[in-house]
Each structure stands twice: as structure tokens, then as C-alpha cells.
Amino acid sequence: MNWDDTTDTPAGERLVGASADGEDQAVEAALRPKDLGEFIGQEKVREQLDLVLRAARARGATADHVLLSGAPASARPPCR
């Protein structure tokens, strides 16, 4: 079955959708950092990302695409 296939659902209701309900939105908002200061570790990455975001705001534009990869800092073994 295709995710967009609505033949088995009542009244054409989709199985998945792009919008989140109020409860999902509240949970997501509580989990997401409000600013870069709430991120732990990777100081150099945070500084560079802060620079990119400030420059975009100064231009009145959106930031260029950013690709972050790797495990979260909390999942990595401690540095020695």
C-alpha cells in the first residue's frame, strides 16, 4: 500500500499528514532548543552556525542549507 493511497481509509482520510495536532506541537516545542546556547558541546560548530544565522538575519534572508551529521554529543563517549 502506498502512504498516499486513500482507498482503504474512510472518506479519503490520509494515513499520514504533514500537520501535527496540538499535543504533538506542544511536545516538539518543549524538546527543541530555543537558542544555540542550549546546545551542549561542539563549541566550534555552534560558533560557526551562529555566524551563519546572524549573517542571514542581517541580510534579511534565510540561511543557506546546513548539514549536520554524526551522533548527538550525549551519545558519544567522553573525550579524554
MDAnalysis code that builds the backbone (N, CA, C; Angstrom):
import MDAnalysis as mda
import numpy as np

u = mda.Universe.empty(240, n_residues=80, atom_resindex=np.repeat(np.arange(80), 3), trajectory=True)
u.add_TopologyAttr("name", ["N", "CA", "C"] * 80)
u.add_TopologyAttr("resid", np.arange(1, 81))
u.add_TopologyAttr("resname", ["MET", "ASN", "TRP", "ASP", "ASP", "THR", "THR", "ASP", "THR", "PRO", "ALA", "GLY", "GLU", "ARG", "LEU", "VAL", "GLY", "ALA", "SER", "ALA", "ASP", "GLY", "GLU", "ASP", "GLN", "ALA", "VAL", "GLU", "ALA", "ALA", "LEU", "ARG", "PRO", "LYS", "ASP", "LEU", "GLY", "GLU", "PHE", "ILE", "GLY", "GLN", "GLU", "LYS", "VAL", "ARG", "GLU", "GLN", "LEU", "ASP", "LEU", "VAL", "LEU", "ARG", "ALA", "ALA", "ARG", "ALA", "ARG", "GLY", "ALA", "THR", "ALA", "ASP", "HIS", "VAL", "LEU", "LEU", "SER", "GLY", "ALA", "PRO", "ALA", "SER", "ALA", "ARG", "PRO", "PRO", "CYS", "ARG"])
u.atoms.positions = np.array([
    [0.846, -1.189, 0.000],
    [0.000, 0.000, 0.000],
    [0.884, 1.241, 0.000],
    [0.531, 2.199, -0.760],
    [1.225, 3.459, -0.830],
    [0.743, 4.361, 0.306],
    [1.628, 5.140, 0.904],
    [1.226, 6.024, 2.005],
    [0.149, 7.013, 1.573],
    [0.181, 7.400, 0.328],
    [-0.816, 8.352, -0.168],
    [-2.096, 7.676, -0.633],
    [-2.135, 6.357, -0.611],
    [-3.305, 5.609, -1.057],
    [-4.427, 5.782, -0.035],
    [-5.529, 6.327, -0.459],
    [-6.642, 6.595, 0.458],
    [-7.824, 5.667, 0.218],
    [-7.622, 4.621, -0.567],
    [-8.750, 3.763, -0.909],
    [-9.254, 2.947, 0.270],
    [-8.390, 2.607, 1.229],
    [-8.807, 1.799, 2.372],
    [-9.203, 2.620, 3.589],
    [-9.127, 3.913, 3.505],
    [-9.452, 4.758, 4.656],
    [-10.793, 5.423, 4.430],
    [-11.548, 5.625, 5.499],
    [-12.872, 6.226, 5.346],
    [-12.807, 7.670, 4.852],
    [-13.678, 7.983, 3.959],
    [-13.879, 9.342, 3.444],
    [-12.585, 9.974, 2.944],
    [-11.676, 9.162, 2.407],
    [-10.451, 9.708, 1.842],
    [-9.462, 10.229, 2.873],
    [-9.586, 9.850, 4.129],
    [-8.681, 10.313, 5.177],
    [-7.291, 9.727, 4.939],
    [-6.260, 10.556, 5.001],
    [-4.891, 10.087, 4.787],
    [-4.362, 9.375, 6.028],
    [-3.491, 8.401, 5.806],
    [-2.865, 7.693, 6.919],
    [-1.844, 8.562, 7.635],
    [-1.119, 9.361, 6.887],
    [-0.145, 10.281, 7.455],
    [-0.389, 11.657, 6.864],
    [-0.010, 12.656, 7.609],
    [-0.193, 14.007, 7.119],
    [0.962, 14.894, 7.529],
    [1.048, 16.050, 6.928],
    [2.139, 16.974, 7.198],
    [1.906, 17.797, 8.456],
    [0.673, 17.886, 8.906],
    [0.397, 18.724, 10.069],
    [0.390, 17.893, 11.349],
    [0.751, 18.547, 12.441],
    [0.758, 17.894, 13.752],
    [-0.404, 18.455, 14.569],
    [-0.960, 17.629, 15.434],
    [-2.037, 18.133, 16.278],
    [-1.453, 18.962, 17.423],
    [-2.284, 19.574, 18.211],
    [-1.844, 20.467, 19.283],
    [-0.926, 19.798, 20.286],
    [-1.232, 18.551, 20.644],
    [-0.396, 17.839, 21.617],
    [0.994, 17.577, 21.050],
    [1.067, 17.145, 19.790],
    [2.364, 16.910, 19.155],
    [3.176, 18.197, 19.066],
    [2.525, 19.284, 18.726],
    [3.218, 20.565, 18.620],
    [3.774, 20.998, 19.971],
    [3.023, 20.772, 21.046],
    [3.483, 21.153, 22.385],
    [4.699, 20.328, 22.791],
    [4.674, 19.034, 22.501],
    [5.805, 18.166, 22.848],
    [7.039, 18.584, 22.052],
    [6.875, 18.812, 20.757],
    [8.006, 19.217, 19.921],
    [8.584, 20.543, 20.401],
    [7.739, 21.496, 20.746],
    [8.215, 22.797, 21.210],
    [8.990, 22.669, 22.518],
    [8.562, 21.771, 23.393],
    [9.252, 21.590, 24.673],
    [10.615, 20.935, 24.487],
    [10.776, 20.110, 23.463],
    [12.023, 19.386, 23.259],
    [13.064, 20.172, 22.461],
    [12.626, 21.095, 21.653],
    [13.554, 21.821, 20.781],
    [14.233, 22.950, 21.549],
    [15.528, 23.114, 21.328],
    [16.243, 24.230, 21.961],
    [15.698, 25.562, 21.450],
    [15.693, 26.540, 22.311],
    [15.203, 27.870, 21.922],
    [16.302, 28.706, 21.273],
    [17.557, 28.460, 21.643],
    [18.680, 29.163, 21.032],
    [19.921, 28.278, 21.070],
    [20.964, 28.710, 20.399],
    [22.174, 27.889, 20.294],
    [22.849, 27.675, 21.645],
    [22.608, 28.554, 22.607],
    [23.192, 28.406, 23.932],
    [22.709, 27.164, 24.664],
    [21.583, 26.603, 24.239],
    [21.042, 25.403, 24.877],
    [21.664, 24.120, 24.340],
    [22.460, 24.213, 23.280],
    [23.151, 23.044, 22.753],
    [24.397, 22.800, 23.585],
    [24.665, 21.549, 23.892],
    [25.814, 21.187, 24.713],
    [26.913, 20.655, 23.815],
    [28.130, 21.104, 24.055],
    [29.274, 20.595, 23.309],
    [29.406, 21.215, 21.932],
    [30.436, 20.786, 21.211],
    [30.692, 21.220, 19.841],
    [30.735, 22.747, 19.733],
    [31.511, 23.356, 20.583],
    [31.592, 24.820, 20.651],
    [31.927, 25.445, 19.291],
    [32.888, 24.889, 18.586],
    [33.287, 25.457, 17.285],
    [32.132, 25.391, 16.280],
    [31.412, 24.291, 16.250],
    [30.272, 24.148, 15.339],
    [29.200, 25.174, 15.692],
    [28.923, 25.328, 16.978],
    [27.910, 26.311, 17.406],
    [28.311, 27.717, 17.005],
    [29.596, 28.058, 17.175],
    [30.062, 29.401, 16.804],
    [29.883, 29.648, 15.308],
    [30.225, 28.648, 14.489],
    [30.098, 28.798, 13.043],
    [28.636, 28.892, 12.624],
    [27.793, 28.085, 13.235],
    [26.368, 28.139, 12.916],
    [25.764, 29.468, 13.351],
    [26.191, 29.970, 14.493],
    [25.717, 31.274, 14.966],
    [26.099, 32.367, 13.966],
    [27.308, 32.298, 13.442],
    [27.760, 33.279, 12.456],
    [26.901, 33.227, 11.190],
    [26.607, 32.016, 10.717],
    [25.772, 31.834, 9.521],
    [24.378, 32.422, 9.755],
    [23.790, 32.127, 10.914],
    [22.438, 32.601, 11.204],
    [22.381, 34.117, 11.385],
    [23.380, 34.681, 12.048],
    [23.416, 36.149, 12.209],
    [23.556, 36.856, 10.864],
    [24.403, 36.312, 9.996],
    [24.589, 36.910, 8.672],
    [23.294, 36.860, 7.867],
    [22.582, 35.747, 7.960],
    [21.313, 35.629, 7.232],
    [20.301, 36.645, 7.755],
    [20.235, 36.784, 9.066],
    [19.307, 37.783, 9.638],
    [19.669, 39.183, 9.191],
    [20.969, 39.490, 9.170],
    [21.417, 40.822, 8.752],
    [21.046, 41.101, 7.301],
    [21.077, 40.048, 6.461],
    [20.692, 40.196, 5.057],
    [19.182, 40.210, 4.867],
    [18.450, 39.822, 5.911],
    [17.000, 39.707, 5.790],
    [16.613, 38.512, 4.937],
    [17.421, 37.462, 4.989],
    [17.198, 36.278, 4.160],
    [17.262, 35.030, 5.037],
    [16.924, 33.914, 4.436],
    [17.070, 32.653, 5.149],
    [18.514, 32.194, 5.052],
    [18.913, 31.368, 5.991],
    [20.282, 30.844, 5.989],
    [20.449, 29.829, 4.866],
    [21.686, 29.696, 4.419],
    [21.991, 28.659, 3.440],
    [21.750, 27.301, 4.080],
    [21.693, 26.273, 3.251],
    [21.495, 24.923, 3.764],
    [22.668, 24.519, 4.654],
    [22.358, 23.807, 5.721],
    [23.372, 23.326, 6.648],
    [23.143, 21.837, 6.858],
    [24.189, 21.060, 6.767],
    [24.090, 19.631, 7.001],
    [24.881, 19.289, 8.254],
    [24.188, 18.784, 9.258],
    [24.830, 18.338, 10.485],
    [24.811, 16.823, 10.479],
    [25.930, 16.212, 10.795],
    [25.968, 14.758, 10.800],
    [26.694, 14.264, 12.036],
    [26.478, 13.004, 12.337],
    [27.130, 12.403, 13.493],
    [26.138, 12.200, 14.619],
    [26.589, 11.469, 15.589],
    [25.747, 11.199, 16.751],
    [25.646, 12.442, 17.629],
    [24.548, 12.576, 18.359],
    [24.453, 13.686, 19.302],
    [25.603, 13.613, 20.302],
    [25.996, 14.752, 20.831],
    [27.113, 14.784, 21.774],
    [26.850, 13.881, 22.972],
    [25.601, 13.743, 23.387],
    [25.283, 12.917, 24.550],
    [25.481, 11.432, 24.267],
    [25.517, 11.034, 22.981],
    [25.666, 9.629, 22.624],
    [27.122, 9.241, 22.417],
    [28.001, 10.211, 22.403],
    [29.405, 9.932, 22.158],
    [30.117, 9.608, 23.469],
    [31.161, 8.793, 23.391],
    [31.935, 8.545, 24.600],
    [32.667, 9.811, 25.013],
    [32.913, 10.004, 26.284],
    [33.592, 11.237, 26.741],
    [34.996, 11.334, 26.165],
    [35.394, 12.555, 25.836],
    [36.758, 12.792, 25.336],
    [37.739, 12.699, 26.494],
    [38.927, 12.203, 26.209],
    [39.943, 12.099, 27.262],
    [41.107, 12.973, 26.956],
])
